Amino acid sequence: MRYSGLRVLAEGLRGNRGWRPAWDRPDPQDAYDIVIIGGGGHGLSTAYYLARNHGLRNIAVLEKGYLGSGNIGRNTTIVRANYLLPGNSEFYSHSLRLWEGLEADLNYNVMHSQRGLINLFHSDGQRDAFARRGNAMINQGDDAILLDRDGVRDHLPYLDFDNIRFPVYGGLLHPRGGTARHDAVAWGYARAASRLGVHLIENCEVTGIDVAGGRVTGVQTSRGAIRAKKVAMVVAGRSSQVAAMADLTLPIESHVLQAFVTEGLKPCIDHVVSFGMGHFYISQSDKGGLVFGGDIDFYPSYAARGGLHMAEHVMEAAMTLMPMIGRARVLRSWGGIMDMSPDGSPIIDRTPVDGLYVNCGWNYGGFKAVPASGWCLAHLMATEESHEVARRYRLDRFATGHLLDEEGTGSQHNLH
């Protein structure tokens, strides 16, 4: 069933009795060619691109809860391609191009809004750093405009430009950056994958990974054993726990990242805005809520909720940058379990166990990477060759020293 304006009109006239479920919910088979552990954005996009790009059909996605119940529904929905380092720059540039054609590809409205992203800077040193980043973005084929103080004021007149500690010097505008509806991304990929024959198995927790002779042979689940020729672990903050089922240790720490949303307000913030001195970022949703976040809680945790110390820190940054936000009432907050790598960049690679693959280490960049992550992992699993834009995301780079430290903060998980 294709969605269209004409179909919506016709169903409205018929009392909406002709709609089918967006995706099928089959029982698990005894065996599949490929099993993907994790029914979030990355797992669902991997399944979709395996079917769409490589013609593979005997695939199952196993999700312990409901599809989209993890980080794909627990983030601040930002989409961007403003990375500096070779390895990251081309990957996120590829992801942004996929975002731009995603709704037509999936036949699903993911509410992708390229409203523009502005990274503010507050010192001469930050200006130089963002000028360098902007040039790197342009060299990669993306867009970047360096704004002076008056240029930022034209876009964001509500900021506190004369803050004594952090005066606004200017900003780097990324016009193609923006936001998308997080839940709709999961639903769109699930629907599209299901239409291509992928089995989406909900309420099916993986409890073990079967390995024989150094090769994966299947998984144990809460709904029985499933044999598989290839298995991919795509479980974000649970990566270390799932990898341990195959006696693997990953260079990953799990941390909580909080996000907040206010009551619905009239339109006031047209862009995504990032505070250069407080790691604070904010946008306004289509429902009017101000959606914002900041740093991780800085201590390892598997709790999908955050501490009040970081909530206070985020509110302080918000008030410093835009005092007007003090009149808004916070409606709710939530926490996602972040898979933090030592250099702040992801891993898309084979593991030492034949037939077992891993996709993890997304730090703050998981949502914006969903299309390219699935595209590249599907390419790796289907061809046994890393995609050209993901070749630096090797698991062994932490042993060889070929790190991708985008933030330049060293090998400490919680600083990225």
N, C-alpha and C positions, 0 to 999 in steps of 0.2 A: 504494500500500500504506500503510494507516494503522497506526501503532504503538499498541499498547495492552497492558495487562497480560494480557488474555486471549490476544492474539497471541503474546506471549513464552512463556506457558505451553504453548500449542499447539505452537509450534516446538520447545520443549524436549522435548516428548513425541515429536516426529517427527525428532529428531536435528538440528534447525536446518538442514534442507535446503531450506526454502521461502523463505529470505530473498533478496531481490533487492538489487543494488547501490543504495546510497543515492541516487546521482544518475547520469545518463547521461554518457557521454564521447564526444560526436560529433566528427567531423572538421569543420573550419571550412567554412562556405559561402563563395561568392564575394562575397556582399553581405548586409548586414543594415540594418535601419532604425536601430538603435542599437548602438554598440560601447562597452563599458566596459572601460577599461584598468585592470587590477588586480583580482585575485581574493581580496582580503582581506575583512574584515568590512564595510567601507563599500561596496566595489564589489558584493559579493553582496547586501547589503541593498537597494542601489539597484536592482539588477536585479529582485529579488523584488517591491519595491513598484511598480516600473513595470508589472509584469505583474499584480499583485494589485489595486492601487488604480486603475490607468489602462487596464487591458485590453490592454496592448501585449505582443506575443509574439515579434516578429522581432528578438530581442536576443541579443547574444553578450557573454560576459565572457571576457577574454583574460588569462591568468596565465602568467608566464614560467616558474614552477616548478610546484608543486602547490598546490591551493587551501588557503588558510590558512597558507602558508609564511612570511608576513611578520610584521608587528607584531601581527596578531590572535592569533598564537600566542606572542608575546614580550612579555607585559605582566603586571602584577600583579593583573589581573582585577577591579578595583574598580568598582562601580556606585554613583553618587551624584548628587544634585541640590542641592548646597549652594553655589550660586553667588550672587553679590551683585548684579552690575550688570544693569540692564535690557538685554535683548539676549541675554545668556548665561543669565540666570535662567529665562526662559520656554522657551528651547530645551532646556536640560537637564531641566527639569520635564516637558516633553513626552516626552523620551527615557525618563525613569524610568517614566512611565505606560505607554509601549510595552513596556518591560522587564517590567512586571508582568503583561502579557497575552501575552508572547512565546511561552511554551511551548505554550499552547493554540492560538495563531495558527499556529505552525509545526508543531504536532504532533511536538514534539521536546523532549527534556529537556535544557535548557541549564544545569541545576543552579543556577538563580538563587536565591540565599540572602540574604534581607533580615535580616541578623543585626545591623544597626545600625553606624553609623560614629561614632566619637568623635574630634573635633579637640581636642587639649589646648591650654590656654593657660597661660603661665608668668609673666605680669606683669599689672598693672592695665590697661595699654594694650591688651594682647591681649584681655583680658576685654571691654573696651569694643568692640573691633573685632568680636569674635565675637557679642556681643549684637546689634550692628547687623546682622551677616550673618544671624543667626537670625531677626530681625524681618523682614528682606527675604524670607527663605525662606517664612515664614508668610504674608506678604502675597501671595506668588506662589501659595499653595495647597499648599505642601509642609510637612513637619513639622520642628520644631526644638525642642530642650529644652536650656536653659542649666543645666549642672550645677555645683554648687560642689565644693569639694575632697572633702567626704564623699560627695557623689553620685557622683563619679568613682571613689572608693575602693570603693563598693558594686559597681560594674561591673568595675573593673580593679584588684583588690587587689594584683597582682603588680608594680605600678610602683614606682619609686624616688621616693616623694613628697617626700622631704626632701633631694633632691640640692642641694648647696650653690649651684651655678651656676644650675640650672634647676628650682626647686621647682614642683610641680604646683599651680596655683591652682584649676583646674577644667577644664571641657570643654564643647563644644557637641555634643550628641547628635543625630544624624540617624537616627531609628529605621528609616526605609525604605531607607537605604543598605545596601550589602552587597557581595556578589561574585557572579560567574557563571563557569562553566567556559569559558575562552576558545576552545579548540578546538571545543567543542560548538556555540558560537554560529556559527562558520563553517560547520560541517557542517549545522546546522539550516537556515540560510539557503540553502546550496547545494542541499540536498535539496528544499526548498520551491520554490525558483526553477526547478529542473529539472522538477519536477512540473507547473509552469505553462508549460513549453515553452521556457524560456531555455536557450541553448546555453552550456555551461561548457567552455571550451577550455583545457586545461592544457598546459604545456610549449610555450607559444606566446608568445615574447618580441616585443614591439613594438619595431621598429628605426627607424621613421619615421612621421611623420604627414603625409598628403597634403593640401595646401591649394592651391586654384585660385580666383583671383578673390576672395580674401579669405574664402573659405568652405572648410570642411573637406570632403573628399571620400572619405576613407578612411584606412587605416593600412597600413604595410608591416610584416610580421612574419616570424619565422623559419620560418613555415609557409606563406608566400606573401602576396600582396596581398589585402586585404579592403576592399571599398567600403562606405561607411556614410554615412547622411544626418546623423547626430549621433554625436559621440564625447565621452566623459567621461574625464578623467584623474583616477583615484582611487588614487594610488600612494604616499601618505604621504611617507616620507623621500626617495623618488625623484622627487618632483614637479618639482623644478627641471630635472632631467635630461630628463624626458619632455616638459615644456613647451618646452625648447630645440629639440626636434624640429620644433616649429611656429614657431620663431623668436620665442618668448615668454620674457620674463624675469619670474620670480615673486619677490615679497618674502619668500623662504623660505630659511632655513639648515637644514642637516641635522646633527643631533647624535645622539650615542649615549646611550641611557638603559639602565642596567643593572638587572637584577633578580636575586634570589637565592632559593634554596629550601634548607631544611635537610632532614635525614633525617626520616622519619616519627616523630611523637611522639604521646603520648596527648593528648586534647583539653585545651588550656590557655588558648587565646585565643578567646573567643566572639565578638568584634567585629572590625571594622576599626579600627585605632588609628593616629592621625596625630600625630607629635611636633611641637609648635609651634615649637621652637627649632632643629630640625636637618633639616627636610624629610625625615623618615623615616616610613614607613608600613608597616604589617604586618597580616597576617591569617593564619589557619590554614586550609589546604586540607582537603578531605574525606579525603584520603589521609594527613593528619597533618603534612605538611610546613609549616613556617613560611615564608610567601612575603612578601618584603619588598624595598624599594627606597628610592631617595633622589633626589639631583639627577642631572641630565645630566652628562656629562664636561666640559662647558663649552668644548670646542673642536670646530669642524666636522669631521665624519667620516662616511664611508659604510661604515665597518667595523661589522659586526654583532657586535661584541665590545667590551668596555670596558677601561679602564686600571685598574691596581691602586691608583692614588691615590684614585679614587672608591670602590673596594671598601673601602679602609681607612676612608674618611670615613663610609660607610654603617654599617660595623661599630662605629665609635666612637659614632655616634648611637644604635645599638641598645643598646649596653652602658650608655650614659648613662641611657636611658629605662627599661630593664628588664634589670638585671644578670643575671637568671636565664638569659638567652639565651646567655650565654657558655659554657654547658655543651652547647649544641647544635652539631652538626657540619654545616657547609655542604655540601650534596650537589652542587649545580651552580649555575652562573650563566649568564646570557645577556644579549645586548644587542639592543635594537630601534633602528632608525634613525628619529629623531623629526623631524617637519617643523615647525620652530619659526618662528612669525610674529613680526613686530616688536612686536605688542601682546599676544601670548599668546592670541589668539582665532582661530577658524578662518575659512576662506573657502569659501563655497558660492555660486558665481556663474558667469555667462557670461564668456567671454574676449573680447578684441577680434576673434578669428576667429569668424565666424558658424558656429554649429553645434558649437562646441568649448566644453566646460564643464570646470570645475575644482572639485575638492573636496580641500582640503589645510589645513595650518596647525593641526593638532590639538594640538601641544605635548604636555602631559601628559594631555589629556582625550579621547584617541581611542577607547578601548575603551567607556567609558560612553556615548559619543555614537553608537555604531553604529546603533541603530534609528532615531533621529531624523535622523541624517545621511543615511541611505538614503531615508527618507521625504521629506525636504526636497529632496534632489537629484532624486529621481524626480518630484516635483511641479514643480520648475523645468523639467526636460527635457520633460515632457509638456504643460505649460500655458504655458511661457515667462514665468511669473510666479513670483517668489520666495514661498515659503511664509511665512505671517505670523510664525512663530517664528524664521525665519532671515533676515529682511529686513536685518538689520544686518551680516550676514556678506558684505558686498560687497567685491569686489576693489579698487574705487577708493577705499575709505575711507582708504587710506594716502596718497592724493593730496589728498583733501578734508579730512583731519584728524578724521574721525569715528571715532576709535579706541575700542576696547573693552579697556582696560588693566585687567584684573581684579586683577592683582597690584600695580598702581601702581608699577611699576619702570622705566617709561620705554621708549623705543624701542630696546631692545637684545635681540636674539633670545635669547641664552643666559641671560637673567635671568628668563625666564618659565617 
